[in-house]
Every structure is written in structure tokens, then in C-alpha cells.
Amino acid sequence: CHCDEHERKASCHSNEQVSPTAVSQQSGEEPALLSLPSYECMLASLLSTQKTKMVVRPRLRLPPVEVFRVGSRKFAWANVGLIASLLHRDVQHLIQFVLCALSADGTVNAQHQLIFRARVTEKMLYPVLKRYIVDHLRCMACNQTNTVLKREVESARSVCYIVCSDCGAMRQQPAIVKGYRAVGRRRQ
């Protein structure tokens, strides 16, 4: 702080407000302007009394999505497990969200790759991942991605809450809603 100890005690931490006319009546002089503390002094005292420290977190960096063709009609997403672990979420939850968002069928093979029974490209997966991060990962209060899932079992159903590790905010996790899927005859 740029103010000395006397100014800090007199200006920053004083609880009593003294008007210029009261000072002039006591001393018999003309009213003088009281010296106000500097902006830096007030900011330093505010930050020293603040309970939570503001921490700048690095941005969430995900590796590029690796999608390749398997056979003639199937496509595989190779690094779904790595992305789910970087997001601190269960792989099955991420797979369920992606399959519902794309209205596609899929299975997980022995190499932990998600096999789609439809044509899926990287361009199709990036908006789905972005929506998953906004809906199921990001804190609505502080906009950070450092969250955990907590499950509370109520009488009729279990409810998942997204709890922020930085600010402590808590919100209910939205349900994964399946989109429209046309039912038709299968080719033989």
C-alpha cells in the first residue's frame, strides 16, 4: 500500500465520519478538505479482508477428436476415454450424451473406442462436446470447469448435483434427453 501507517489507520479503517465543519469548529480555523486514502490503499485493504482469493485458472484444453472409419459403414472415436478423464466425468455418461445428441447407435469396443453405426465426423462432435461442457461441466456462478458430481438419493429418485470446487456453487445436473429417432424398415 502506498499510504503510510498513520494514514491507513486514520483514513482506511476509521469508523467515525468527521465532517469538515466539525473539524473547523473544534480548531477555530477555516474548513479544510480531509485527505482521502488513495485508490491503491482502499483496494489493498479490501483485498486483505476478502474471504475468498480470486484465482485465475488455466483454460480447459482438450486434445483433438480422433475419428476414423472402421469398415464400410462404421466410424470410431478413438480418444473418448482420454477426453472423459480430462473432463473428470464418467466415460459412460459422456458416451450416452453424445449418442443421444447425435441420434446415433454406438457401442464401446475392447480398445475403449466408441464405434458409431452412422457417419460421424470431427465437425459433428465438436459442437456436441461444447454443449456437454456448458450443460454438464461448467459452473454457472464462476464459469469455471473445476466441478464434481455429487449424487443424493432421495425417496423416489436419485438426483445428481454439479458442485463447483472453486466457489462452492451447486446446481442440479440436467437430464440427458433423447432426440427424435425415426423408426422405419431395416434393409436386408
Summary of the structure (lengths in Angstrom):
residues: 188
radius of gyration: 29.0
end to end distance: 79.5
largest distance: 105.9
contacts: 418
relative contact order: 0.10
helix: 32%
strand: 16%
